[in-house]
Amino acid sequence: MARLPAYNPEQAPDSVREILSRTPLSLFGMVAHAESAFNPWLKYSNALLTRLELDPLLRELAILQVAHLVDSPYEWVQHVVIARAVGAGDAQIEAIERDAESDPSLSEEQAQLLRFAREVILDGCASEAAVTDMAGRIGVRGVIELLLVIGHYMAIARLIATTGLEPDAPVGLSITARRGS
């Protein structure tokens, strides 16, 4: 059960009310309390999901690594569906759940990404060697985009955990199409 009430859409400005009426995610109803940050947050979240050069499959594997390592069932439920939609297989998803970054279902690039994400999530930063290796694989821009994704989803996981949100039914990629840019 949520520790804080959802934002009352009837008290919201029209733009926020419209978004909340189209969006079944309780996370949005919580973040809407931060009225002045809500729309910029949505745009930033949408950019991370739809406008990066980072391969969408790598992005989703990183998000699942965050959800797994910080124990965020809410994020896990939402992003397993998205990961599958962008090409993740069941074996890859299960490898993340088992902490099996050397699983044969993962390419070397995917395995390195999961190890990199693990370092960032659990140690607070990736080692110099991990940064160099990741940059060699996905470029400097890719590393920065990856770090933005990891940081964003770690922050969301903490908001979800602290406010006590329970997982919503998965909405998949349709949520980004309804949100707009």
Secondary structure, 3 states (H helix, E strand, C coil): CCCCCCCCHHHCCHHHHHHHHHCCCHHHHHHCCCHHHHHHHHHHHHHHHHCCCCCHHHHHHHHHHHHHHCCCHHHHHHHHHHHHHCCCCHHHHHHHHCCCCCCCCCCHHHHHHHHHHHHHHHHCCCCHHHHHHHHHHHHHHHHHHHHHHHHHHHHHHHHHHHHCCCCCCCCCCHHHHHHCC
